[in-house]
Every structure is written in C-alpha cells, then in structure tokens.
C-alpha cells in the first residue's frame, strides 16, 4: 500500500531538522525532539502526525525537552505489528519507544485520540507522568446512535480493500481537505491544509487512521478512568465539532483529579489555530 516517503513527502516537513527515525520492536518511528529540561511527550490525534504540533513545539522547547511522534500507521512511522492499532496496543508501542529513547516524560500531552493513548499508558503502567493534558480529548463513547454507527462505519470502511485508495484519491482535491478540517470547527492556516493534503493522499496513512478508529473500545476505557490517580487537565474548545465539549464533562465526572480549562472561540484543532495560547496554558498547568 502506498506510504509516504521521507525524502520526497517530508522534504519540507515542519521542524524537519529535529526529526529522526528510531526502531522499537516491530515499529520504525518518526520522532521529533527539541529543547532541554523535563520531558513532555506529545501524542497527536487520528489522521494527524507530528506536523500538528509544528507551532507548539518550539514554544514549549524554551522550557522543556519536547518529544513528538507519528503514531503507528500514521505519517512516516512504519509498523509491522497489526495489534498496535487498538488502544492498548498503541499505548504499549509508545511505551516501548520511550524505553528505547530512555525518556520518562513528566507530562503526556494528547490531542483527541492521542489523549486516550496517554491515559491508557498511565492505566497500563507504560508511563508514570506527574500529569496528563488532554486537548479536546476523545475519552468517552459518543452518545446515542453515534456510539453504534460511528465505530460500525469505521469498521466497514476499514475492511473494504479499496476504501483507503478511494479516500486518498478524493484528497487530491485540496478544497475537500480544507472543508474536512473546517468541519471540525477549526480555521485551517494554509500550511496545515497543505500538510494534511500530503498525509491524506497516502493510502497507508488513511488505512492507519481507519484501523485506529475501527479497533478502539472507548466503553471499556472510559470505565477505567476512575483509576487514574494523577491530575488530568482537560482543555476544551467551545467550537469543537469533532468531540463535543459535553464529552469533557462526562470524562471529568469519571476522573479523580480533573481540571477543566475552556478555550473560547477555538475548534477541535485548537493547538494548530493558536499555539501560543495553548503553550502558555500548558506551562501554567504544569507550574500549578
């Protein structure tokens, strides 16, 4: 299946000078590291990559060592382990990478599905941070019919052998990519539209995102949130159309130490829209 090529597709990738490729188990990871100090691990959401943190990383690197990765099946990371697409498998894979890098993050920062990966790492003892920051985290199942239809639809598309190629072909239309981003409630700077277009034109990247959605069980995961015994900072954007803000309320009721911060006027990709504001809030949360 057609994947991304670093020397061609990653030629102008944000923060490219900080990229390296690291083998851990059955996975060759695309990793970006910058800065010095206590380590922060950044975990992107479904269908994204390290590019999602392009504006945020340099700002956090003034105080921390910041590490971002392409999750299995996404971007420039290559994995031969199919089990890495479910939540527990992905958390285990990221934990194995941290062992290879010999890094013990003081905080895990996850966007959307990446926040679930971060908390799964904590629950499974794959990481022992002092806190977790969830940016519009997808932490509980959708309500009503969507809780059944969304996973079912993802499974149907995932197991159709031509789906990834068909969706990648549709992504050749840049205006479609822009509309897809705007449907999350976020305004997309031109750079991000171009980068998402590069990603979504890769059938392998799309297949990885579909596998991630098709294999997750948020019901079981949400039932375990009460076992998380560290502070979890929930950053919730009022304009998020992908993960409704009410989801954060449901997650907060399950967590022992939930602290909520409202992001006015931003959408699902808040950290891409306003990286300076999000960086300031992260620093303040960690200082507190």
LOKOL-446371 format. One record per residue (C-alpha): x, y, z; residue in one letter. Coordinates in steps of 0.001 Angstrom, whole numbers, plus 500000, padded with zeros to 6 digits. Each point is the difference from the previous one (the first is absolute). Example, Ala and Ser with C-alpha at 12.3 -4.5 7.8 and 13.67 -1.06 7.14 Angstrom:
! LOKOL-446371
512300495500507800A/501370503440499340S/
//
This chain:
! LOKOL-446371
500000500000500000X/501308503440499079X/501702501706502923X/501782503292500492X/503654500367499054X/502103502182502284X/502347501319497324X/497106500958497750X/496883500626502096X/501924501141503072X/502322502306498138X/498448503143501497X/498527498454503144X/499732502373502969X/502878499695502469X/501712497558497625X/503421500785501479X/498799498445503267X/498784496761498390X/501565496595500375X/498892496402499450X/500135497567502911X/499347496245500022X/498039498576502924X/498623496497499706X/498221499527496666X/499700503745499416X/502303502580498430X/498873503293501487X/500188503523498663X/501020502005503073X/500606503703500486X/501911501303503039X/500983503529500970X/500809502040503069X/501485499137503379X/498494499406503413X/497227497763501328X/498565497872497179X/496539500495498497X/498572497371497649X/497549501261497356X/497526497508498503X/497960501082496976X/496451498986499109X/498576497721497345X/501171500725496424X/502562502595501165X/503783499834500550X/502847501974501582X/499070502913497725X/497028500676502287X/502438501279502638X/502061502123497577X/499196503340501614X/499779498720503569X/503286498073500290X/502462502931499679X/498065501963502603X/500006497158502527X/503657499232499203X/501001503238501737X/499302498248503327X/499825496278499276X/501384497204497903X/497097499382497633X/499512496673498237X/497407499423497268X/499413496786498061X/497971498755497068X/497765497317501492X/500007496507498436X/498403500009496562X/500262503779499779X/502313502362498171X/503532498705499575X/499894497318502713X/500047496424498695X/498699497071502045X/499817496295499224X/497964499348503158X/496266500013499208X/499038499951503666X/501425503512500402X/496813501488498511X/497803499397503064X/500231502171503090X/501941497613502233X/502324498991497164X/500748503585499101X/500684500925503633X/502354497027500299X/501812500951496787X/500529503598501148X/501182498738503382X/502542497731498286X/501273502992498028X/500473502023503197X/502040497105501391X/502257500017496931X/500383503784500212X/500590499701503759X/497507502778500641X/497599500278502937X/497614502873499135X/498825502177502870X/496828500718498040X/498139498392497108X/498181502427497697X/497436498381497732X/497654501432497400X/496673498272499331X/500734496251499729X/503562500724501105X/498641500944503428X/498472496538500295X/503367498448499095X/501651502103502715X/497542498904502677X/500164496374498851X/503781500163500497X/499410501182503564X/497373497327500692X/502230497226498646X/503135501193501791X/501695500876496702X/500732503520501261X/500158501677503405X/499559503739499376X/499039502562502576X/497004501064497923X/498204499632496673X/498711502825497810X/497082499180497740X/499355502333497058X/496424499375498896X/500511496408501076X/497881497157498597X/499650498211503334X/496434498691500180X/497700498365497424X/497748502201497909X/496415500164501205X/496899498561498368X/500006498443496540X/503464501420499270X/501489497646502616X/498952497072497816X/500109501409496481X/503394501723500150X/502066496915500965X/497945497828497633X/500565502385497088X/503729500136500746X/500164496202500001X/498109499758496709X/502321502470498283X/503111498511501597X/499300496460498778X/499141501108496469X/503292499462498103X/499417502939497630X/498866502555502585X/503423501427500845X/500922500523496349X/496611501566499235X/500272502444502889X/503601500824499087X/498906500749496449X/497274502360501308X/502636501847502060X/501689501121496787X/497365502731500019X/501529502500502429X/496660501732500544X/498601496749501392X/502826499817502481X/499308503555501111X/496288499258500440X/500819496892502019X/502132502052502387X/497419502760500293X/497339497422500876X/501878499454503265X/499245503605500943X/503538501257499396X/501387502584497637X/502837498416498050X/503117502050499193X/501174499350496460X/503078498084501161X/497888497466501864X/497645499505497065X/503015499120497845X/501420497612502593X/496705498221500592X/499635499692496229X/503389498253499820X/498962497580502747X/496537499274498665X/501294499211496527X/501803497000501484X/497855496822500035X/502225498573502742X/499429503009502244X/496240499824499428X/500014496259500679X/501826500659503264X/497443502599501063X/497094497695499096X/501584497116501918X/500370502268503017X/496293500930499921X/498784496480499236X/501893498242502800X/499401502260502987X/497679499165502908X/499387503243501864X/497271498439502145X/502450497764501859X/502604502765500053X/497569502557501473X/498990497552502730X/503621500004501224X/500507503774500125X/499224500053503721X/503254498117500577X/502127502877498697X/501509501479503163X/501869503019498571X/498701503415498903X/498418500067496550X/499658503449498441X/497098500077497547X/500397502781497420X/496605500327498327X/499301502175496952X/496527501501499814X/499920499694496198X/501065496353499787X/497708498173497553X/501955496736499992X/499951499245503743X/497071501877501582X/500964501960503135X/497423497973501938X/502336497028499625X/502480501751502280X/497339500371502678X/499312496269499829X/503715499236500258X/500468502441502908X/497327498178502004X/501985496774499690X/503461501402500744X/501217500509503570X/502006503171499385X/498522501699496958X/500684503689499379X/498170501641497123X/501155502980497928X/497630501479497413X/501438501167496669X/497706502701498701X/499587500428496258X/502175497041498997X/499152496688498357X/501199496419500118X/503471500937498725X/500454502749502582X/503759499446500357X/500436500506496253X/497848503146499974X/501584501701503019X/503234498255501059X/501223502899502156X/496870499992502139X/500077496224500395X/503712500065500865X/499369502606502702X/497148497944501446X/502127496839500048X/502828501799501806X/497542501443502502X/498374496617500605X/503359498347500635X/501117502834502272X/496828499632502044X/
//
